[in-house]
Amino acid sequence: MGIYKMTTKFEEKIYQVCKKIPKGKVSTYKVIAEKLNSKAYRAVGSAMNKNPYSLSKIGSSKKMVPCHRVVASNGHLHGFAHGLKKKAQMLRKEGLEIKNNKIKNFKEKLCKF
């Protein structure tokens, strides 16, 4: 099994939705949960926190789940296993502007699926 932990079917569905967030866009825990016909917003956050397919674990590949592109419903950076500074750095590298730990022009940058 190596570095990968067991994931639930729901978590795998979360990861599949998250993989659809394009570079330069973000989504929210709520949007992802609603896409899966759920109100389990915290479960989405928990899945992001233990993402076995993160950039830092597997590198840039088709299997990579860009959990750094998931933010709070108000556009603020929230929760990231490597810290918010790293999350902001990764998002800026993808072309997003961040001010005071919030996505600038959040509504324009929001991926709703």
Buried (B, 14 or more C-beta within 10 A) or exposed (E): EEEEEEBEEBBEBBBEBBBEBEEEBBBBBBBBBBBBEBEBBEBBBBBBEEBBBBBEBBEEEEEBBBBBBBBBEEBBBBBBBBEBEEBBEBBEEBEBEBEEBBBEEBEEBBBEE
